[in-house]
Amino acid sequence: MNNLDIMRFIVGRFTSFSLEIEFSPTSKLDDLLFKIAFLMILATWIKARKTKRAT
């Protein structure tokens, strides 16, 4: 599984989660936590790519 596959999986999970949340307002906190985790993963991935490119 390469980086692109991982990103596709995360983005797919993120979008399905966001669409699902519109129908269940009770789990807004879960949605928020997932979005924070998603952004942290994305930031880490971008930072790793920049580091790899710099060397």
C-alpha positions as CSV (number, residue, x, y, z in Angstrom):
1,M,0.0,0.0,0.0
2,N,1.7,3.2,-1.1
3,N,1.1,6.8,0.0
4,L,-1.5,7.5,-2.7
5,D,-3.6,4.5,-1.6
6,I,-3.4,5.6,2.0
7,M,-4.5,9.1,1.1
8,R,-7.4,7.8,-1.1
9,F,-8.5,5.7,1.8
10,I,-8.4,8.6,4.3
11,V,-10.1,11.0,2.0
12,G,-12.8,8.4,1.2
13,R,-13.4,7.7,4.9
14,F,-13.4,11.5,5.6
15,T,-16.0,12.2,2.9
16,S,-18.3,9.3,3.8
17,F,-18.0,10.3,7.5
18,S,-18.9,14.0,6.7
19,L,-21.9,13.0,4.5
20,E,-23.1,10.5,7.2
21,I,-22.9,13.2,9.9
22,E,-25.6,15.3,8.2
23,F,-28.2,12.6,9.0
24,S,-27.1,12.1,12.6
25,P,-26.5,15.3,14.5
26,T,-25.9,13.5,17.8
27,S,-22.4,12.5,16.8
28,K,-21.1,16.1,16.0
29,L,-18.3,15.6,18.5
30,D,-17.2,12.4,16.9
31,D,-17.2,14.3,13.5
32,L,-15.1,17.1,15.0
33,L,-12.6,14.7,16.5
34,F,-12.3,12.8,13.2
35,K,-11.8,16.0,11.3
36,I,-9.0,17.1,13.7
37,A,-7.4,13.7,13.4
38,F,-7.7,13.9,9.6
39,L,-6.0,17.3,9.5
40,M,-3.2,16.1,11.8
41,I,-2.6,13.1,9.5
42,L,-2.7,15.3,6.4
43,A,-0.2,17.8,8.0
44,T,2.1,15.0,9.0
45,W,2.0,13.5,5.5
46,I,2.7,16.9,3.9
47,K,5.6,17.5,6.3
48,A,7.0,14.1,5.5
49,R,6.8,14.7,1.8
50,K,8.6,18.1,2.2
51,T,11.3,16.5,4.3
52,K,11.8,13.7,1.7
53,R,12.0,16.3,-1.1
54,A,14.6,18.4,0.8
55,T,17.1,15.6,1.3
